[in-house]
Amino acid sequence: MGKFRKALESLSAHVETCGCSFLFAICVLRKGCLQLRWLDFTGDVENNRAVVDDAFGKDGRSKAWQLHEFENPVQKELVDTPGVLK
């Protein structure tokens, strides 16, 4: 999350006045999870900064992301295979 925050900060002149919406989706296959969140920028500098802070947090923690967990078929195969160490 911190990397996304830094990337958005490096584009601050564009992000601060942006009036668009962006969908951020992060999929971690090994964990079998998908996190997603819309960032709705309004064109207002303070609001846009607050959107970034809320999504990616100053401390690197994220808030209010949708989490979808799914079964990883490769991981399941390893767990269900006799003789394979877990």
Secondary structure, DSSP 4 states (H G I P E B T S, - for coil): -HHHHHHHHHTHHHHHT---EEEEEEEETTTTEEEEEEEE--S-HHHHHHHHHHHH-TTS---S-EEEE---HHHHHHHHSTT---
